[in-house]
Structures are given as structure tokens and as C-alpha cells.
Amino acid sequence: MLRRFWHWLDDRSGIQAILHALLHEQLPRKIGWLHVLGSGALFLFTVQVLTGVLLAMNYVPSTSEAYDSVQYITKEGAFGKVVRGFHYWGASLMVIVVVLHMVRVFVMGAYKKPRELTWMVGVMLFVLTLGFAFTGYLLPYDQKAYWATKVGVSFVGYVPFVGEHLKRILYGGKTLGAPTLTRFYAIHVLLLPLLTIPLIGFHLMLMRRKGEMPPGAEADEEAQVEKPIPFYPYQMLKDLVFAGVLLTLLFLLTFVWGVHTESPADPSDSRYLPRPEWYFLPLFQLEKVQIGKVVLFGGSRVWLGTVLIPVLFVLLLFALPFLDRGPLRRPRRRLPILLGAGALLALTIWLGVDAKIETDRERARLVEQSPAPRFSGLAAVGQRLVWIAACAATAWKGRVVARRRSSFGSPPVKPLIGPKDQLILYLVNPKETHPNTVAHREGAGADLVGSAGSGCGVSVVLQAYPAACA
């Protein structure tokens, strides 16, 4: 029955010839483990697409529900921790693998004639990979996501003449808010995939058309190099092993390190220290590079380091096959250009490491200078409470209302109305005082919100601690 179906499908579609063409490409003898990086990047992109679709099924791109929807996915959704962990760590691994793949192509001289267009499409895919990372960073809408995105977009605003217009386009308004989140979400899940998937197909087509460059062969020797190794099963087995290694890494990173989520985005928190994800730290650190006492990219010149230099670098990568048109490919015969590229890579890594060290030092200093007391246990829960008070003494005569903040995917919770001392008792032991509520679940105390009504028309937001409730 299956054989008859296969013959019918092959007769109608020619699938057998397609599979044969895909799996039986002939490769040079020295193709090996270094050539698994391209297929590894493709595997990680597939993981990102699959996990992204699963996340999008429950994610709500609004400033009021984005954070709660991410928490619901992680803590209550089916396999939510795995899905979010794979998507989060997959982004970092994809940046690493794509960069290593480009370094391998550069060192072997595989960007030269006749593979210039293959290299240029690869550069486009590298830029799109960073675009995915930047636009996806805001979506959890926690403190780190909000402030890092705000700083990143603010750099664009310093570009002369067009900076403010570009910033308004990215924000969808004058400042970061609901339109920004919706816009970044649309770019992340619609625009970038529409650009990336066709480019990946075009990249693979170009690779098959010109074939893998024989390692160590000069341009005039390539035509004489034998290609006795079929892609299937030899190189395909290596690709599958590398995909298994990447999958194992994703499991380890997800279950050992997990995904750190900070508190919900708070635009009023001016003390927060914003820092981007590790792959953007070198750009962030360029702002602070100085010679003597002169900061090269400080103040209004910040766009030179954070916008102009990256754009020039990408243009240099695009033009590389036409700037380096010599026939030499072997690394030992191209030492000057390889040493220059190595120095640039080392500088980039140093900027990233220096930014990480400086960030840790700055955060430690802020903790030491923080006027807020540091609590643990129930006191830490109380420290996270946010009270919205509007003339509580007069409008409610000392009575307060407590309700559980809307949790995405949870049933509505009836407000608890009563004197302040009863509310405090509820916060300390909610299960005993109100055993029929869902607020005694783990973490619910941190989601309580106090409200004194809206009759006064004036609201004050402040941080409340256990001592303030006494």
C-alpha cells in the first residue's frame, strides 16, 4: 500500500528525483566537521521558527498583558519552560554559529570568485539574525527588555537630520509604548521571516550551483579537484551529529541556567541600569571608548560608534569579494588580511568582556548605594507590592481594596475589601484567612495590587514595604 502511494506521489511530483538531487551531491575529500556550521545555523533557525510559533499561540503583544502572558507560557503552559528556554538560548547559539560559519568561510577564502553572491546573501542573513535578536528582545516586556530597547533606539535618534524620524518610526510615536511593542512584534514574527526564508532558499541554491570550495585549493586548481564523497550519508551524518550537539546544549541551558525574567517594565524607574544582550555589548561599549580624556563617541557623537561604524562594517563585508579579488585562497598565503580580521575580532570580544565587567561593577555599586532595605522571604514579597492610592483616608475612610493582578490565563479573582490590618493579615497568611481564593498559590502575594478607588482623580504610585504597613 505504501509502495503504491509512493509511486503515485513520485509520478505526480517527481519527489524521488528531487531527493536524489538533494542528497547525492558530490563533495571534495577534505570536507569535514568545519563544514557543519552552515547546517547547524539552519537547524537552529528551524528551532526558532517552531518554538516561535508555539510562543505566539499564547503571547499577547500589549503592554498590559505581554509580561503576564510570558509568565503564563513559562509556568503554566504545556512544555512552556522548554519552549521558551529553547527560543531564548537558541537565539544566542544562532548568533554564535552564524558568526563561526562566516569566520570559516572568510579564513578559507570561500567568498572569492565565483562565490561572491553566496557570500553577500550570507551577510544579509547575518544582519537579519541580529534583527531577529533585537526585535525579539522587547517582547517579554520586563525591565531589561524595556530599558535596553529604549537605549538601543535612542542611539538612532542622534543620527544627524534623520535620527528623530527613524526613532519615531521604530517607536510608533514619540516614546516607547504600546505601539512600539506591537510594531516590534509584527517585525519579529512577520516581516523578518518573510525576508529570511526566501534568502535561505536562495543561499542554498547558490551553494548547490557553485558547490563547496575544496579546502586548500587555489582558484586555478579547483577544476581538477576530485569530488568522490557523496553528501549522503557521509556529510549528512556529521550534520546530524552537530544538530544533536546543539539540541543537547539547548536542553542543558534551559534546565541548568533557565531564562531569567526581571520584574515588569517600569518606565518610571530611573535607577535601572540598562544593558543589552551579550551580542550587542561591544556596540554599547563603543560609546565609552576614549583616547586620553577625549571620549570618541560620547554625547551627540554616540551615533558614530553605535550606528555609523556597524553600517560601515556591514558594507565592508558586502564589498569584501570585490576588494579582495586576488586568486590566493590558502590561509598561510593571506596572512595580512587574516591578521587584520583577527585583530578586529579580538577587539570586538574585548569590548564585550569589558562591558560585562563594567556592568557587574556598576550594578554592585548601585546595590550598595540603594536606600531601599534588602529583605528576604515574606519581606521580599512585601517589597514588591505596588499600591495605587487616591485619597485613601477620605475616599475610603481607611479601608483598602486588594485584588490579584490579572494573570493571563487565570480566572478572575474577587476583590478583598476591608481594613488595612485585615489586608496585612491576608498578605501574611492568605490560605488561612481566605482558604477558598486562588491567591494563596505560590507567587500570588507578589501580584497583589491595592486600590483606593478612582473618585479623587489623582493617583500616586509608590513602593511599599512591610514596615510601611504597620
HELIX and SHEET records of a PDB file:
HELIX    1   1 LEU A    2  SER A   13  1                                  12    
HELIX    2   2 ILE A   15  LEU A   23  1                                   9    
HELIX    3   3 TRP A   33  VAL A   36  5                                   4    
HELIX    4   4 LEU A   37  ALA A   56  1                                  20    
HELIX    5   5 ALA A   66  LYS A   75  1                                  10    
HELIX    6   6 GLY A   80  VAL A  107  1                                  28    
HELIX    7   7 GLU A  116  TYR A  137  1                                  22    
HELIX    8   8 GLN A  143  VAL A  156  1                                  14    
HELIX    9   9 GLY A  163  TYR A  171  1                                   9    
HELIX   10  10 ALA A  178  ALA A  186  1                                   9    
HELIX   11  11 ILE A  187  LEU A  191  3                                   5    
HELIX   12  12 LEU A  192  LYS A  210  1                                  19    
HELIX   13  13 GLU A  222  GLN A  224  5                                   3    
HELIX   14  14 PHE A  231  GLN A  235  3                                   5    
HELIX   15  15 MET A  236  LEU A  252  1                                  17    
HELIX   16  16 LEU A  253  TRP A  257  3                                   5    
HELIX   17  17 TRP A  278  PHE A  280  5                                   3    
HELIX   18  18 LEU A  281  LEU A  286  1                                   6    
HELIX   19  19 GLY A  299  ARG A  301  5                                   3    
HELIX   20  20 VAL A  302  TRP A  303  1                                   2    
HELIX   21  21 LEU A  304  LEU A  308  3                                   5    
HELIX   22  22 ILE A  309  LEU A  323  1                                  15    
HELIX   23  23 PRO A  331  ARG A  333  5                                   3    
HELIX   24  24 LEU A  335  GLN A  369  1                                  35    
HELIX   25  25 LEU A  378  GLN A  383  1                                   6    
HELIX   26  26 ALA A  392  ALA A  395  1                                   4    
HELIX   27  27 LYS A  420  VAL A  428  1                                   9    
HELIX   28  28 PRO A  430  THR A  433  1                                   4    
HELIX   29  29 ALA A  444  ASP A  447  5                                   4    
HELIX   30  30 PRO A  466  CYS A  469  5                                   4    
SHEET    1   A 2 GLN A  26  LEU A  27  0                                        
SHEET    2   A 2 ILE A 229  PRO A 230 -1                                        
SHEET    1   B 2 GLN A 290  ILE A 291  0                                        
SHEET    2   B 2 VAL A 294  VAL A 295 -1                                        
SHEET    1   C 5 LEU A 416  PRO A 419  0                                        
SHEET    2   C 5 ARG A 399  ARG A 404 -1                                        
SHEET    3   C 5 LEU A 448  SER A 451 -1                                        
SHEET    4   C 5 VAL A 386  ALA A 389  1                                        
SHEET    5   C 5 VAL A 460  GLN A 463 -1                                        
END                                                                             
